[in-house]
Amino acid sequence: IAGITQAPTSQILAAGRRMTLRCTQDMRHNAMYWYRQDLGLGLRLIHYSNTAGTTGKGEVPDGYSVSRANTDDFPLTLASAVPSQTSVYFCASSPQGNTEAFFGQGTRLTVV
Amino acid sequence: GQNIDQPTEMTATEGAIVQINCTYQTSGFNGLFWYQQHAGEAPTFLSYNVLDGLEEKGRFSSFLSRSKGYSYLLLKELQMKDSASYLCAVMDSNYQLIWGAGTKLIIKP
């Protein structure tokens, strides 16, 4: 089924541990995004990639890194998790930067 | 700074009409999006406005006034399944989406 897939669906992580959230899309979209969603706040952009091989920082990039080695995959890494990174993380993709975005099902991350 | 404002919560009755407002102040404008998000699920696209006026799509319509920095989402013939959060997002001059916090819509029988 065409779409965008995130893994894991949920995770409890000890503070200080390293964690990679996976995101894969099979729609051949150029642009991909990582957002976090916290209660009472809008979606906040962490990092984005307009095309394979390029990445950029969003509104809240500190503590996170990304890579875009190919069109399909856009992993998000937390180098050393902290409790403030407890959130729901959404990966999204769009054909190009100014079109509607398609979202993955989300990863609920709890850092303890 | 950039800002998107929308009401936190609204309540409406099944079969009725509800209007969810969104005002924005952003650095540049390349379109306004509305998304629907059911609890525990991902946002899904509803509408896109880049020119002033009303866009109708079935029971849902979206209006934009760029001069007023204002949009609304109109939902007609409300159904229980319309209970969800509705997210307003503006694409700025860098083609980045700026998101409002969302409006939680509660539908009562």
Backbone of each chain as ProteinMPNN parsed JSONL, in Angstrom:
{"seq_chain_A": "IAGITQAPTSQILAAGRRMTLRCTQDMRHNAMYWYRQDLGLGLRLIHYSNTAGTTGKGEVPDGYSVSRANTDDFPLTLASAVPSQTSVYFCASSPQGNTEAFFGQGTRLTVV", "coords_chain_A": {"N_chain_A": [[0.861, -1.183, 0.0], [0.693, 2.113, -0.971], [2.276, 4.842, 0.601], [3.27, 6.433, 3.676], [5.419, 5.393, 6.156], [6.095, 4.945, 9.579], [8.393, 3.975, 12.147], [9.489, 3.109, 15.449], [6.02, 2.54, 16.529], [5.494, 3.329, 19.082], [7.527, 4.182, 21.912], [9.422, 3.773, 24.856], [11.993, 5.413, 26.378], [15.155, 5.54, 27.949], [16.613, 8.344, 29.524], [19.396, 9.953, 28.037], [19.991, 7.931, 26.276], [20.569, 6.907, 22.885], [18.551, 7.243, 19.978], [16.873, 6.235, 17.033], [14.363, 7.278, 14.921], [12.424, 5.875, 12.437], [11.498, 6.543, 9.04], [9.767, 5.974, 6.117], [8.847, 6.397, 2.74], [6.888, 5.581, -0.125], [6.055, 6.995, -2.268], [7.568, 8.454, -3.936], [8.049, 11.095, -3.292], [9.553, 14.334, -3.245], [10.014, 16.122, -1.101], [10.491, 15.899, 2.427], [9.617, 15.737, 5.907], [10.091, 16.268, 9.433], [8.132, 16.483, 12.278], [7.243, 17.563, 15.593], [4.65, 17.052, 17.928], [3.048, 18.555, 20.51], [0.931, 18.758, 23.377], [-1.409, 21.338, 23.225], [0.155, 22.892, 21.643], [1.041, 23.856, 18.299], [1.937, 21.798, 15.447], [5.408, 21.428, 15.232], [8.188, 22.128, 13.298], [11.0, 20.101, 12.927], [13.236, 19.14, 11.376], [13.87, 19.258, 7.844], [13.766, 18.085, 4.423], [14.304, 18.949, 1.173], [14.959, 17.562, -1.075], [16.521, 14.466, -2.041], [19.648, 14.037, -0.484], [19.887, 16.553, 0.556], [19.364, 18.559, 3.482], [17.634, 20.485, 5.998], [17.349, 22.823, 8.748], [14.612, 23.127, 10.981], [12.179, 24.721, 13.032], [12.692, 23.783, 15.644], [15.376, 22.373, 16.008], [17.383, 21.538, 17.765], [19.201, 18.971, 19.379], [18.433, 16.996, 17.723], [19.062, 15.094, 14.723], [19.207, 14.527, 11.171], [19.186, 12.562, 8.133], [19.364, 12.171, 4.572], [19.722, 10.001, 2.543], [18.607, 8.784, 0.359], [15.67, 8.934, -1.789], [13.491, 7.741, -0.494], [13.831, 7.362, 2.311], [13.992, 8.84, 5.555], [15.412, 9.219, 8.259], [15.226, 10.11, 11.739], [17.322, 11.139, 14.297], [17.902, 11.015, 17.755], [20.427, 12.092, 19.616], [21.193, 11.994, 22.331], [18.893, 11.361, 24.423], [16.506, 13.465, 26.115], [14.173, 14.274, 28.774], [12.477, 16.374, 27.882], [12.105, 15.853, 25.256], [10.068, 14.133, 25.047], [7.248, 13.359, 23.269], [4.922, 13.38, 20.5], [5.903, 12.246, 17.436], [5.817, 13.128, 14.082], [6.321, 12.11, 10.795], [6.387, 13.434, 7.522], [5.564, 13.805, 4.033], [5.812, 15.418, 0.822], [5.012, 16.048, -2.637], [6.362, 18.274, -3.699], [7.738, 21.284, -2.272], [5.58, 23.099, -1.952], [3.102, 21.916, -1.78], [0.337, 19.807, -0.649], [0.882, 17.96, 2.348], [1.581, 14.585, 3.272], [1.04, 12.479, 5.969], [2.8, 10.274, 8.21], [1.854, 7.679, 10.576], [2.686, 8.395, 13.043], [4.94, 8.522, 15.888], [4.972, 7.746, 19.201], [6.845, 8.961, 21.67], [8.377, 8.48, 24.76], [10.468, 9.823, 27.101], [12.293, 8.887, 29.838]], "CA_chain_A": [[0.0, 0.0, 0.0], [1.495, 3.325, -1.07], [2.087, 5.752, 1.709], [4.42, 6.796, 4.475], [5.444, 4.496, 7.31], [7.017, 5.276, 10.653], [8.658, 2.941, 13.139], [8.381, 2.33, 15.982], [4.778, 3.245, 16.785], [5.7, 3.955, 20.384], [8.788, 3.792, 22.527], [9.839, 4.371, 26.115], [13.446, 5.505, 26.237], [15.858, 6.107, 29.104], [17.351, 9.573, 29.244], [20.794, 9.729, 27.712], [20.138, 6.924, 25.231], [20.454, 7.31, 21.482], [17.369, 6.622, 19.372], [16.555, 6.653, 15.664], [12.997, 7.068, 14.448], [12.502, 5.588, 11.004], [10.424, 7.033, 8.188], [9.922, 5.534, 4.731], [7.697, 6.658, 1.866], [7.02, 4.944, -1.438], [5.321, 7.838, -3.218], [8.589, 9.188, -4.695], [7.966, 12.519, -2.996], [10.848, 14.981, -3.072], [10.16, 16.78, 0.19], [10.125, 15.156, 3.632], [9.624, 16.591, 7.1], [9.865, 15.719, 10.766], [7.464, 17.395, 13.199], [6.815, 17.08, 16.879], [3.358, 17.61, 18.327], [2.875, 18.571, 21.955], [-0.393, 19.213, 23.773], [-1.589, 22.786, 23.299], [1.029, 23.569, 20.686], [0.923, 23.379, 16.929], [3.047, 20.991, 14.95], [6.635, 22.213, 15.114], [9.106, 21.494, 12.354], [12.311, 19.81, 13.503], [14.14, 19.172, 10.223], [13.216, 18.973, 6.586], [14.626, 17.793, 3.277], [13.581, 19.289, -0.055], [15.274, 16.536, -2.062], [17.547, 13.542, -1.556], [20.989, 14.596, -0.384], [19.876, 17.86, 1.217], [18.536, 18.679, 4.684], [17.621, 21.817, 6.574], [16.842, 22.923, 10.114], [13.323, 23.756, 11.168], [11.977, 25.619, 14.167], [13.22, 23.208, 16.89], [16.295, 21.314, 15.582], [18.421, 21.178, 18.745], [19.089, 17.637, 19.961], [18.004, 16.079, 16.662], [19.755, 15.131, 13.44], [18.555, 13.753, 10.114], [19.939, 12.304, 6.911], [18.483, 11.834, 3.434], [20.618, 9.323, 1.607], [17.856, 8.446, -0.851], [14.352, 9.586, -1.844], [12.466, 7.083, 0.293], [14.061, 7.246, 3.75], [14.337, 10.101, 6.235], [15.468, 8.901, 9.686], [15.465, 11.176, 12.726], [18.107, 10.598, 15.406], [18.106, 11.747, 19.002], [21.764, 11.642, 19.996], [21.184, 11.725, 23.764], [17.517, 11.781, 24.709], [16.176, 14.17, 27.357], [12.722, 14.2, 29.007], [11.733, 17.377, 27.109], [11.862, 15.315, 23.925], [8.837, 13.348, 25.101], [6.349, 13.995, 22.333], [4.504, 12.559, 19.362], [6.687, 12.653, 16.275], [5.214, 12.82, 12.785], [7.051, 12.275, 9.556], [5.481, 13.78, 6.436], [6.206, 14.009, 2.734], [5.003, 16.083, -0.197], [5.666, 15.957, -3.94], [7.323, 19.358, -3.685], [7.583, 22.035, -1.043], [4.397, 23.94, -1.811], [1.891, 21.118, -1.966], [-0.149, 19.178, 0.573], [1.751, 16.965, 2.955], [1.005, 13.316, 3.708], [1.671, 12.173, 7.246], [2.863, 8.945, 8.772], [0.911, 7.463, 11.676], [3.234, 8.986, 14.261], [5.682, 7.75, 16.896], [4.807, 8.322, 20.539], [8.105, 8.738, 22.377], [8.439, 8.917, 26.15], [11.83, 9.779, 27.627], [12.172, 8.863, 31.307]], "C_chain_A": [[0.894, 1.229, 0.0], [1.229, 4.215, 0.125], [3.389, 6.027, 2.419], [4.342, 6.038, 5.79], [6.492, 4.936, 8.305], [7.21, 4.075, 11.569], [9.665, 3.48, 14.153], [7.124, 3.18, 16.155], [4.859, 3.972, 18.119], [6.972, 3.403, 21.005], [8.948, 4.507, 23.858], [11.357, 4.274, 26.15], [14.057, 6.105, 27.497], [16.622, 7.349, 28.682], [18.814, 9.251, 29.027], [21.032, 8.717, 26.611], [19.994, 7.554, 23.853], [19.296, 6.56, 20.841], [17.187, 7.137, 17.959], [15.123, 6.287, 15.337], [13.056, 6.918, 12.931], [11.273, 6.116, 10.275], [10.718, 6.639, 6.755], [8.663, 5.847, 3.953], [7.963, 6.035, 0.499], [6.259, 5.723, -2.508], [6.26, 8.652, -4.104], [8.486, 10.694, -4.492], [9.352, 13.103, -2.768], [11.058, 15.495, -1.651], [9.72, 15.873, 1.333], [10.377, 16.018, 4.848], [9.524, 15.73, 8.362], [9.271, 16.821, 11.642], [7.359, 16.724, 14.565], [5.513, 17.777, 17.243], [3.192, 17.432, 19.827], [1.527, 19.202, 22.287], [-0.427, 20.731, 23.868], [-0.711, 23.577, 22.35], [0.755, 23.034, 19.293], [2.062, 22.442, 16.586], [4.265, 21.897, 14.775], [7.64, 21.432, 14.278], [10.479, 21.324, 12.996], [13.388, 19.937, 12.423], [13.327, 18.871, 8.965], [14.261, 18.643, 5.53], [13.823, 18.062, 2.019], [13.834, 18.276, -1.161], [16.377, 15.64, -1.484], [18.91, 14.212, -1.579], [21.057, 15.948, 0.288], [18.981, 17.821, 2.446], [18.613, 20.113, 5.188], [17.032, 21.797, 7.972], [15.503, 23.634, 10.134], [13.318, 24.652, 12.374], [12.671, 25.118, 15.429], [14.211, 22.083, 16.598], [17.241, 20.786, 16.663], [18.153, 19.809, 19.369], [18.695, 16.576, 18.96], [18.91, 16.21, 15.442], [19.018, 14.236, 12.455], [19.542, 13.493, 8.995], [18.956, 11.945, 5.815], [19.368, 11.248, 2.331], [19.924, 8.962, 0.302], [16.475, 9.083, -0.757], [13.4, 9.042, -0.792], [12.607, 7.233, 1.802], [14.513, 8.568, 4.355], [14.368, 9.837, 7.736], [15.794, 10.116, 10.543], [16.189, 10.552, 13.918], [18.154, 11.567, 16.572], [19.43, 11.237, 19.567], [21.828, 11.228, 21.469], [19.855, 12.247, 24.313], [17.379, 12.469, 26.068], [14.657, 14.153, 27.535], [11.901, 15.203, 28.199], [11.491, 16.932, 25.663], [10.706, 14.308, 23.918], [7.789, 14.055, 24.267], [5.804, 12.948, 21.367], [5.212, 13.112, 18.133], [5.996, 12.19, 14.992], [6.209, 13.085, 11.666], [6.033, 12.578, 8.467], [6.269, 13.923, 5.141], [5.261, 14.753, 1.818], [5.751, 16.021, -1.524], [6.722, 17.047, -4.141], [6.93, 20.273, -2.546], [6.276, 22.763, -0.864], [3.1, 23.201, -2.078], [1.513, 20.432, -0.657], [0.822, 18.111, 1.042], [0.952, 15.741, 3.38], [1.782, 12.871, 4.941], [1.73, 10.675, 7.528], [1.966, 8.865, 9.993], [1.426, 7.985, 13.003], [3.987, 7.993, 15.123], [5.528, 8.457, 18.224], [6.035, 7.958, 21.353], [8.028, 9.304, 23.784], [9.867, 8.736, 26.634], [11.758, 9.897, 29.144], [13.55, 8.906, 31.973]], "O_chain_A": [[1.755, 1.375, 0.868], [0.098, 4.325, 0.6], [4.471, 5.879, 1.851], [3.307, 6.046, 6.457], [7.623, 5.258, 7.942], [6.304, 3.261, 11.743], [10.583, 4.215, 13.789], [7.157, 4.394, 15.951], [4.357, 5.087, 18.266], [7.43, 2.31, 20.67], [8.65, 5.695, 23.978], [11.931, 3.199, 25.974], [13.531, 7.073, 28.047], [17.209, 7.391, 27.6], [19.401, 8.413, 29.711], [22.132, 8.637, 26.064], [19.37, 8.603, 23.693], [19.082, 5.382, 21.123], [17.326, 8.334, 17.706], [14.72, 5.131, 15.462], [13.662, 7.733, 12.236], [10.166, 6.134, 10.814], [11.794, 6.933, 6.234], [7.551, 5.603, 4.423], [9.1, 5.971, 0.033], [5.868, 5.164, -3.532], [5.807, 9.447, -4.927], [8.791, 11.475, -5.394], [10.219, 12.459, -2.178], [12.13, 15.33, -1.07], [8.715, 15.171, 1.233], [11.228, 16.907, 4.836], [8.96, 14.636, 8.358], [9.809, 17.923, 11.742], [7.383, 15.498, 14.683], [5.303, 18.943, 16.908], [3.194, 16.315, 20.344], [1.044, 20.073, 21.564], [0.426, 21.339, 24.516], [-0.824, 24.8, 22.267], [0.295, 21.904, 19.126], [3.027, 22.31, 17.338], [4.158, 22.998, 14.235], [7.902, 20.253, 14.516], [11.048, 22.272, 13.536], [14.321, 20.731, 12.542], [12.238, 18.302, 9.031], [15.456, 18.881, 5.706], [12.767, 17.462, 1.82], [13.026, 18.139, -2.079], [17.074, 16.028, -0.546], [19.284, 14.864, -2.554], [22.146, 16.449, 0.568], [17.96, 17.133, 2.456], [19.533, 20.858, 4.85], [16.306, 20.873, 8.339], [15.282, 24.605, 9.41], [14.328, 25.272, 12.707], [13.185, 25.92, 16.209], [13.917, 20.929, 16.912], [17.832, 19.718, 16.505], [17.046, 19.52, 19.823], [18.626, 15.394, 19.295], [19.453, 17.279, 15.161], [18.304, 13.312, 12.844], [20.597, 14.122, 8.918], [17.852, 11.473, 6.086], [19.703, 11.906, 1.346], [20.57, 8.847, -0.74], [16.149, 9.707, 0.253], [12.586, 9.789, -0.25], [11.601, 7.231, 2.511], [15.299, 9.31, 3.766], [13.419, 10.204, 8.43], [16.528, 11.016, 10.136], [15.728, 9.559, 14.481], [18.408, 12.761, 16.411], [19.534, 10.073, 19.953], [22.453, 10.222, 21.806], [19.72, 13.431, 24.625], [18.044, 12.103, 27.037], [13.926, 14.031, 26.552], [10.751, 14.923, 27.861], [10.743, 17.582, 24.934], [10.411, 13.705, 22.886], [7.47, 15.216, 24.52], [6.184, 11.778, 21.419], [5.124, 14.303, 17.835], [5.641, 11.02, 14.843], [6.845, 14.137, 11.604], [4.928, 12.035, 8.487], [7.481, 14.136, 5.154], [4.046, 14.725, 2.014], [6.98, 15.951, -1.542], [7.808, 16.801, -4.666], [5.895, 20.063, -1.913], [5.882, 23.031, 0.271], [2.121, 23.785, -2.543], [2.266, 20.468, 0.316], [1.489, 17.451, 0.244], [-0.202, 15.848, 3.792], [3.012, 12.884, 4.957], [0.842, 9.915, 7.144], [1.382, 9.868, 10.404], [0.687, 8.016, 13.987], [3.718, 6.791, 15.1], [5.903, 9.621, 18.367], [6.247, 6.792, 21.686], [7.659, 10.462, 23.98], [10.413, 7.634, 26.585], [11.233, 10.874, 29.677], [13.643, 8.894, 33.2]]}, "seq_chain_B": "GQNIDQPTEMTATEGAIVQINCTYQTSGFNGLFWYQQHAGEAPTFLSYNVLDGLEEKGRFSSFLSRSKGYSYLLLKELQMKDSASYLCAVMDSNYQLIWGAGTKLIIKP", "coords_chain_B": {"N_chain_B": [[7.181, 38.235, 14.832], [6.002, 34.989, 13.743], [2.65, 33.905, 13.627], [-0.179, 31.92, 14.292], [-3.564, 31.884, 14.914], [-6.245, 30.199, 16.389], [-9.424, 29.089, 17.662], [-9.409, 27.219, 20.74], [-11.212, 25.199, 21.405], [-14.388, 24.002, 20.27], [-17.928, 23.511, 20.322], [-20.58, 21.749, 18.803], [-23.767, 20.845, 17.351], [-24.986, 17.739, 16.133], [-25.821, 17.584, 12.712], [-25.928, 20.295, 12.402], [-24.329, 23.477, 11.486], [-20.968, 24.576, 11.52], [-18.442, 27.031, 12.037], [-15.039, 27.425, 11.838], [-12.574, 29.552, 12.775], [-9.527, 31.138, 11.649], [-6.762, 33.121, 12.152], [-3.897, 34.829, 10.922], [-0.435, 35.767, 11.054], [2.262, 36.066, 9.208], [5.585, 35.732, 7.773], [5.452, 36.473, 4.71], [3.389, 34.761, 2.269], [2.225, 31.782, 1.011], [0.018, 30.271, 0.671], [-2.746, 28.647, 2.357], [-3.561, 26.023, 4.49], [-5.911, 23.54, 5.547], [-6.22, 20.959, 7.87], [-7.471, 17.835, 9.075], [-7.546, 16.142, 12.159], [-8.013, 13.252, 13.808], [-8.289, 12.004, 17.141], [-5.323, 10.616, 18.323], [-4.457, 9.979, 15.832], [-2.935, 10.577, 12.547], [-2.605, 13.831, 10.986], [-4.81, 14.715, 8.304], [-5.211, 15.919, 4.996], [-7.422, 18.573, 4.178], [-8.122, 21.019, 2.797], [-6.962, 23.638, 0.566], [-6.09, 26.97, 0.176], [-5.125, 29.638, -1.831], [-5.771, 31.878, -3.188], [-8.024, 34.665, -2.699], [-11.306, 34.043, -1.454], [-13.936, 31.562, -1.607], [-13.643, 28.087, -1.282], [-15.225, 25.183, -2.14], [-15.924, 21.915, -1.026], [-17.702, 19.342, -1.058], [-19.232, 18.674, 2.024], [-17.591, 20.373, 3.312], [-16.162, 23.635, 3.379], [-13.789, 26.175, 2.593], [-12.579, 29.389, 3.35], [-10.791, 32.313, 2.352], [-9.2, 35.377, 3.15], [-6.78, 37.325, 2.181], [-5.954, 39.953, 2.629], [-6.943, 40.49, 5.124], [-5.708, 38.597, 6.632], [-6.959, 36.15, 7.276], [-8.925, 33.221, 7.637], [-11.502, 30.774, 7.266], [-12.945, 27.62, 8.139], [-15.693, 25.884, 7.092], [-18.099, 23.706, 8.178], [-20.694, 21.696, 7.192], [-23.902, 20.127, 7.837], [-23.275, 18.49, 10.106], [-21.665, 15.545, 11.293], [-21.263, 12.82, 13.604], [-18.774, 11.704, 13.233], [-17.242, 13.83, 12.527], [-16.125, 14.864, 14.729], [-13.164, 15.971, 15.887], [-9.816, 17.319, 15.76], [-9.072, 20.396, 14.162], [-6.729, 21.691, 12.074], [-5.054, 24.618, 11.243], [-2.83, 25.877, 8.845], [-0.2, 27.855, 7.582], [1.682, 28.539, 4.683], [4.808, 29.913, 4.53], [7.057, 32.524, 3.274], [9.334, 31.068, 2.783], [8.414, 28.677, 2.04], [7.766, 27.032, 4.156], [5.662, 25.364, 6.449], [3.646, 26.93, 8.825], [2.1, 26.201, 11.773], [-1.094, 26.325, 13.378], [-2.345, 25.771, 16.751], [-4.503, 24.165, 16.658], [-8.024, 23.367, 16.577], [-10.23, 21.863, 18.677], [-13.008, 20.092, 17.89], [-16.102, 19.335, 19.14], [-18.763, 17.221, 18.733], [-22.144, 17.038, 19.486], [-24.931, 14.858, 20.081]], "CA_chain_B": [[7.19, 36.786, 14.781], [4.925, 34.362, 12.987], [1.623, 33.48, 14.552], [-1.453, 31.417, 13.78], [-4.509, 31.807, 16.023], [-7.539, 29.558, 16.173], [-9.987, 28.756, 18.972], [-8.931, 25.965, 21.293], [-12.258, 24.172, 21.403], [-15.741, 24.413, 19.886], [-18.939, 22.462, 20.442], [-21.69, 21.93, 17.88], [-24.76, 19.772, 17.382], [-25.113, 16.91, 14.939], [-26.729, 18.126, 11.706], [-25.804, 21.76, 12.33], [-23.209, 24.063, 10.749], [-20.005, 25.234, 12.399], [-17.382, 27.773, 11.353], [-13.811, 27.488, 12.619], [-11.787, 30.675, 12.271], [-8.073, 31.107, 11.753], [-6.097, 34.352, 11.759], [-2.469, 34.554, 10.826], [0.569, 36.789, 10.775], [3.44, 35.305, 8.793], [6.516, 36.399, 6.869], [5.107, 35.981, 3.387], [2.212, 33.881, 2.196], [2.174, 30.927, -0.175], [-1.136, 29.398, 0.741], [-3.236, 28.251, 3.674], [-4.05, 24.642, 4.495], [-6.674, 22.996, 6.672], [-6.088, 19.521, 8.064], [-8.281, 17.221, 10.118], [-6.792, 15.148, 12.923], [-8.741, 12.524, 14.838], [-7.474, 11.718, 18.316], [-4.411, 9.487, 18.196], [-4.153, 9.677, 14.432], [-2.175, 11.574, 11.816], [-3.389, 14.831, 10.265], [-5.114, 14.448, 6.906], [-5.458, 17.15, 4.243], [-8.8, 18.924, 3.858], [-8.286, 22.058, 1.787], [-5.854, 24.556, 0.298], [-6.494, 28.25, -0.414], [-4.026, 30.57, -2.088], [-6.442, 33.099, -3.644], [-9.181, 35.057, -1.891], [-12.584, 33.483, -1.836], [-14.461, 30.344, -0.997], [-13.437, 26.818, -1.961], [-16.19, 24.225, -1.597], [-15.607, 20.512, -1.294], [-18.692, 18.538, -0.346], [-19.784, 19.319, 3.213], [-16.594, 21.287, 3.852], [-15.762, 24.775, 2.57], [-12.761, 26.996, 3.231], [-12.571, 30.769, 2.858], [-9.555, 33.043, 2.602], [-9.025, 36.797, 2.871], [-5.356, 37.595, 2.406], [-5.782, 41.307, 3.152], [-7.291, 40.464, 6.546], [-4.99, 37.529, 7.311], [-8.083, 35.44, 7.903], [-9.527, 32.097, 6.941], [-12.383, 29.935, 8.07], [-13.379, 26.313, 7.653], [-17.121, 25.741, 7.347], [-18.537, 22.316, 8.116], [-22.156, 21.627, 7.141], [-24.538, 18.811, 8.101], [-22.292, 17.839, 10.964], [-21.831, 14.154, 11.672], [-20.467, 12.488, 14.793], [-17.4, 11.404, 12.817], [-16.516, 15.092, 12.346], [-15.446, 15.185, 15.988], [-11.732, 15.883, 15.598], [-9.15, 18.618, 15.788], [-8.897, 20.992, 12.835], [-5.466, 22.422, 12.111], [-4.827, 25.639, 10.232], [-1.394, 26.027, 8.61], [0.134, 28.808, 6.532], [2.992, 28.353, 4.078], [5.425, 31.244, 4.517], [7.845, 32.877, 2.091], [10.342, 30.014, 2.596], [7.651, 27.446, 1.763], [7.643, 26.233, 5.362], [4.336, 25.447, 7.041], [3.506, 27.4, 10.196], [0.87, 25.548, 12.212], [-1.829, 26.704, 14.572], [-2.411, 24.713, 17.761], [-5.633, 23.284, 16.366], [-9.319, 23.57, 17.236], [-10.902, 20.606, 18.968], [-14.44, 20.208, 17.634], [-16.896, 18.305, 19.811], [-20.109, 17.146, 18.163], [-23.094, 16.42, 20.413], [-26.133, 14.353, 19.39]], "C_chain_B": [[6.024, 36.267, 13.99], [3.924, 33.761, 13.962], [0.367, 33.024, 13.826], [-2.384, 31.269, 14.972], [-5.8, 31.126, 15.586], [-8.089, 29.17, 17.537], [-9.532, 27.372, 19.432], [-9.957, 24.851, 21.149], [-13.591, 24.769, 20.986], [-16.669, 23.213, 20.041], [-20.078, 22.768, 19.486], [-22.587, 20.701, 17.934], [-24.8, 19.022, 16.057], [-26.167, 17.483, 13.993], [-26.608, 19.629, 11.507], [-24.614, 22.168, 11.462], [-22.261, 24.696, 11.76], [-18.921, 25.896, 11.561], [-16.181, 27.881, 12.285], [-12.913, 28.55, 11.99], [-10.299, 30.499, 12.511], [-7.54, 32.463, 11.314], [-4.601, 34.114, 11.8], [-1.661, 35.816, 10.589], [1.851, 36.026, 10.464], [4.332, 36.154, 7.901], [6.291, 35.81, 5.481], [3.948, 35.006, 3.434], [2.253, 33.115, 0.885], [1.053, 29.912, -0.057], [-1.482, 29.017, 2.162], [-3.896, 26.885, 3.55], [-4.929, 24.408, 5.717], [-6.496, 21.477, 6.671], [-7.042, 19.086, 9.163], [-7.427, 16.182, 10.837], [-7.694, 14.52, 13.987], [-7.762, 12.152, 15.943], [-6.616, 10.483, 18.096], [-4.026, 9.131, 16.774], [-3.338, 10.8, 13.8], [-3.098, 12.62, 11.206], [-3.63, 14.379, 8.825], [-5.587, 15.739, 6.237], [-6.948, 17.344, 3.981], [-8.887, 19.91, 2.696], [-7.044, 22.923, 1.691], [-6.418, 25.797, -0.366], [-5.247, 29.095, -0.641], [-4.574, 31.908, -2.614], [-7.632, 33.4, -2.751], [-10.448, 34.375, -2.39], [-12.862, 32.168, -1.157], [-14.18, 29.14, -1.893], [-14.372, 25.8, -1.317], [-15.827, 22.819, -2.009], [-16.56, 19.668, -0.468], [-19.271, 19.296, 0.843], [-18.841, 20.37, 3.795], [-16.296, 22.413, 2.858], [-14.686, 25.532, 3.324], [-12.711, 28.336, 2.537], [-11.254, 31.427, 3.225], [-9.712, 34.517, 2.263], [-7.584, 37.143, 3.201], [-5.153, 38.986, 3.015], [-6.072, 41.359, 4.65], [-6.505, 39.397, 7.313], [-5.942, 36.575, 8.009], [-8.587, 34.323, 7.006], [-10.558, 31.466, 7.858], [-12.666, 28.631, 7.343], [-14.831, 26.149, 8.054], [-17.508, 24.277, 7.154], [-20.066, 22.29, 8.191], [-22.635, 20.209, 7.468], [-23.635, 17.938, 8.964], [-22.683, 16.4, 11.305], [-20.921, 13.86, 12.862], [-19.001, 12.244, 14.418], [-16.576, 12.672, 12.552], [-15.853, 15.554, 13.636], [-13.957, 14.909, 15.811], [-11.121, 17.237, 15.898], [-8.926, 19.083, 14.366], [-7.727, 21.957, 12.903], [-5.379, 23.38, 10.93], [-3.315, 25.802, 10.084], [-1.168, 26.967, 7.436], [1.532, 28.521, 6.01], [3.636, 29.728, 3.91], [6.299, 31.444, 3.277], [8.936, 31.857, 1.787], [9.704, 28.663, 2.296], [7.674, 26.484, 2.945], [6.25, 26.435, 5.935], [4.425, 25.906, 8.492], [2.134, 26.932, 10.669], [0.225, 26.244, 13.413], [-1.896, 25.511, 15.52], [-3.585, 23.773, 17.544], [-6.875, 23.647, 17.169], [-9.967, 22.215, 17.434], [-12.398, 20.812, 18.813], [-15.158, 19.019, 18.263], [-18.298, 18.355, 19.239], [-21.02, 16.414, 19.158], [-24.335, 15.974, 19.654], [-27.3, 15.329, 19.513]], "O_chain_B": [[5.144, 37.035, 13.603], [4.297, 33.187, 14.985], [-0.088, 33.659, 12.875], [-2.037, 30.598, 15.945], [-6.367, 31.448, 14.542], [-7.32, 28.945, 18.472], [-9.301, 26.475, 18.621], [-9.622, 23.714, 20.817], [-13.889, 25.918, 21.314], [-16.253, 22.062, 19.909], [-20.498, 23.919, 19.367], [-22.22, 19.663, 18.485], [-24.661, 19.619, 14.99], [-27.271, 17.824, 14.418], [-27.138, 20.171, 10.537], [-23.984, 21.342, 10.802], [-22.704, 25.286, 12.745], [-18.531, 25.386, 10.51], [-16.305, 28.38, 13.403], [-12.542, 28.452, 10.82], [-9.87, 29.813, 13.439], [-7.84, 32.91, 10.207], [-4.098, 33.318, 12.593], [-2.137, 36.791, 10.008], [2.451, 35.416, 11.348], [3.898, 37.163, 7.344], [6.867, 34.782, 5.127], [3.577, 34.498, 4.492], [2.308, 33.698, -0.198], [1.131, 28.82, -0.62], [-0.638, 29.055, 3.058], [-4.677, 26.629, 2.634], [-4.719, 24.997, 6.777], [-6.603, 20.812, 5.64], [-7.378, 19.859, 10.06], [-6.678, 15.435, 10.206], [-8.087, 15.182, 14.948], [-6.563, 12.005, 15.707], [-7.125, 9.425, 17.724], [-3.363, 8.124, 16.527], [-3.082, 11.831, 14.422], [-4.261, 12.326, 10.934], [-2.773, 13.746, 8.207], [-6.281, 16.549, 6.852], [-7.65, 16.404, 3.608], [-9.619, 19.683, 1.732], [-6.199, 22.947, 2.586], [-7.141, 25.7, -1.358], [-4.416, 29.246, 0.255], [-3.916, 32.941, -2.496], [-8.186, 32.5, -2.119], [-10.631, 34.162, -3.589], [-12.137, 31.725, -0.266], [-14.441, 29.166, -3.096], [-14.323, 25.577, -0.107], [-15.475, 22.552, -3.158], [-16.267, 19.319, 0.675], [-19.746, 20.423, 0.696], [-19.231, 21.158, 4.657], [-16.192, 22.179, 1.654], [-14.669, 25.534, 4.555], [-12.788, 28.425, 1.311], [-10.672, 31.141, 4.272], [-10.278, 34.872, 1.229], [-7.215, 37.243, 4.372], [-4.257, 39.166, 3.84], [-5.504, 42.186, 5.363], [-6.631, 39.307, 8.535], [-5.76, 36.235, 9.178], [-8.663, 34.463, 5.785], [-10.49, 31.609, 9.078], [-12.631, 28.552, 6.115], [-15.166, 26.264, 9.233], [-17.269, 23.692, 6.098], [-20.655, 22.802, 9.143], [-21.881, 19.239, 7.385], [-23.285, 16.814, 8.603], [-23.845, 16.087, 11.565], [-19.937, 14.562, 13.095], [-18.098, 12.544, 15.199], [-15.36, 12.599, 12.373], [-15.102, 16.53, 13.635], [-13.542, 13.768, 15.61], [-11.824, 18.185, 16.247], [-8.63, 18.287, 13.475], [-7.729, 22.91, 13.682], [-5.599, 23.002, 9.779], [-2.596, 25.859, 11.082], [-1.86, 26.887, 6.421], [2.458, 28.288, 6.787], [3.088, 30.601, 3.237], [6.279, 30.632, 2.352], [9.415, 31.785, 0.655], [10.379, 27.634, 2.299], [7.611, 25.268, 2.764], [5.718, 27.545, 5.912], [5.18, 25.346, 9.288], [1.122, 27.232, 10.037], [0.909, 26.69, 14.335], [-1.552, 24.389, 15.15], [-3.662, 22.712, 18.165], [-6.79, 24.161, 18.284], [-10.224, 21.497, 16.468], [-12.992, 21.62, 19.526], [-14.866, 17.862, 17.962], [-18.948, 19.4, 19.256], [-20.704, 15.313, 19.61], [-24.75, 16.627, 18.697], [-28.384, 15.065, 18.993]]}, "name": "protein", "num_of_chains": 2, "seq": "IAGITQAPTSQILAAGRRMTLRCTQDMRHNAMYWYRQDLGLGLRLIHYSNTAGTTGKGEVPDGYSVSRANTDDFPLTLASAVPSQTSVYFCASSPQGNTEAFFGQGTRLTVVGQNIDQPTEMTATEGAIVQINCTYQTSGFNGLFWYQQHAGEAPTFLSYNVLDGLEEKGRFSSFLSRSKGYSYLLLKELQMKDSASYLCAVMDSNYQLIWGAGTKLIIKP"}
